[in-house]
């Protein structure tokens, strides 16, 4: 019927029940250190979860904007000031270099913000993480290929048999993670951060018909 959740009404009711004052929470920020949006989204994986992140935010009554510390005339300090002035309290650290968080550790007001990231290596800083379950996906791929007598796998977006990482779900769950904490007015890094692994799905293609008999070493 076209219903969309209203983030202000949801947050208001949550804060009324908890006794906390409501805050402006209508916009989510995706922050990266790339120089341009085109460069950041040049990889199929990140483009997929970005599109589903935006779609999920829309369904939850939010919008999402991209802020790039590597863009001309921009840096972490300036972006933090923009976010503060606009009352944006949620940050998703997108695909970026390994140096992004160390370089911006003392620049952003992390204690004020709600954060999540698809980068599992940033989880060591206490940031909630949503990413593909690479271990599960590798085991799934090897199990399928070994069972059929093969030993090779599938590139992204092809008609080969292999593991679909379900990056659509990564984007959706990133949005759910920050919106849930925003709704409950939970700021800063959590005492016990989460890492959510999204399992891949086996996709049949033309490249992996079963070999008979399939031989397996004992």
N, C-alpha and C positions, 0 to 999 in steps of 0.2 A: 504493500500500500504506500510505499515511498517514505516510510518512517525513518528518521535519523535521530540518534540520541543527541540530546542537548548537553554539552559538557558543563555549561554553567549551572543548569538545573541539577544535574547529577552531583556535581561537586558541592553545590549548596546544601543538598539534602544530606550528603555524607558528613559535611562539616557541622551541620546543625545537630546531627546525632552524636558527633564526637566532641562538640563544644569548641571547634576551631573555626576561625574566620575564613571565609572563602577568598580565593585569589583568582586573577585573570589567567585562564588556562586554555584559551582557544587555539593556540598555535604550538606546534612541535618544531624543533630545529634539528636539521641534520647538518653536522659540522664535519668538514674534512680539510686536509691541507693541499688538495689538488688545486691547480691554477684555473681550471674551468670545469663546468658541469659536463661538457662533452667528453673531456678527458676522463673524468671520474666514472662516467657511465659507458665507457667504450668497451668494457668487459661484460659479456652476456650475463654472468652470474649476478653482478652487482646491479645491472640494469633491471633484471627480473625482480629482485627483492625490493628495489626502490619503487617500482611501479605498484607492487602489492602493498608496500608500506603506505604509499599515498592513498591507495584505494581503501585500506583498512582505516586509516585516519579519517577519511571522509565519512565512512559508515558510522564511525564513533562520534561524529560531530566536530572533528578537528580539521585543521589544515596543516600542511607541513611545508616549510621553506628550507632552502639549502643555503648554507653560509660557508664560504671557502677561505681559509686563512691564507692560501697561496695565490688568491686572485690579486690582480694589480691594485695597489693601494689598500689592501686588507691585511690584517694580522689578527692573532688571537685576542690581543688586548682590545682592539677596536670592535671586534665581533662581540666580545663579552659586554662591552659598553652598550652596544645596540640591543642585545638581548635583555639587559637590565632595564634600559629605558622603555622598551616595549613590553616588559613584564612577561617575557617568555622564559619559563622555568624548566623546560624539558630539552635535553640534548641527546641525540643519537649520534654517537661517533661512528661515522660511516667508513667505507673502505679508504684507507689512508696509509701513509708510511708508518713504520715502526716508531719513528721519532716524534709522531704527533703528540702523544700524551706526555712523554717526558718534557717536550719543549713547551707544553701549555699547562703543566701541572700547577704552576703558581700564577697563571694568567686568568683562568676562568674561576668564577665563584662556585666551585663544585658543591660546597655545603648548602648552597641555596637551590641548586638544580637537581632534577631527576635525570639520571643517565642510564643508557644501555648501549650496547655495541654488538656487531656481528663478529668482532675480532676476539677469538678466545685467548690470545696472548695478552690482551688488556685486562683480563679477569684478575691478574695478579695485583692490580691496583685497587681491587674491590668494586669493580663495575659489573653490573649484571650483563650477562652475555647470552645471545641467541645465535647459534651457528649450526651448520650442518654437522651431522655425526660422522666424521670422516672414518673413524675406526669401523663403525657398523657398515658403512657403505663399501669400504675396502673388503671386509669379510664377505659381504653379500656378493660382490662382484667375483671374488675368487671362488666362492662356493659354487656359483652358477657356472662359471667357465670350467672349473675342474670337473664338475659333474657331467659336463658335456664333452670333455676331452680336449679343451682349449686352454690357452694361457694368456690371451690378450683381451683388451677392453675397448670402451666406447667414448669417442669425443662428444662434447656437448652439442646438442641440437641436431645430431645426425640420426639416420635410420638404422644405425648399428644397435645391437643388443647391449645393454649395460645399465648402470645405476643412474636414475634421475635424482639429483640432490634435493629436490623440492624446495628450491629457493623462494618460491612464492610464499610458502609457509614461514620461511625465515623472516621475510619482510612483514608479514601479518603479525607474527609473534613479537617482533621488535616493537611494533606499535602497541600491542596489548600490554607489553611490559611497562613501558613508560606511562601509558594512560592509566593503568591500574594504580601505579604509585602516585601519579598526579591526583587522581580521584580521592585517594586517602591522605593527601597532603604529606607524603613521605619524602622529605628532601635529603640531599646529600647521598654519600655512598652508604649502602646498608651495612649493618654489622656483619652479616653473613650474606655475601653476594651469591647470586645464582648463575649457573651456566646451563642453558637449555640446549640440548642437542636435538636437531631435527633429523630423523632417520630418512634415508633415501628409499626409493621404490624401484624394484627391478622392472625394466621396460624391455619387452620383447622386440626384436628387430630382425632384419634379414641376415645378419652376419653370423649368427650362432646356432645353426641347426645342430641337433644332437648327433654326435658321432657314435656309431654302434659297432662293436661294444666300446663303452667308455672305460678306459683303463685308469686305474688309480693305484699308486704305489702303497704298499702296506707299511 
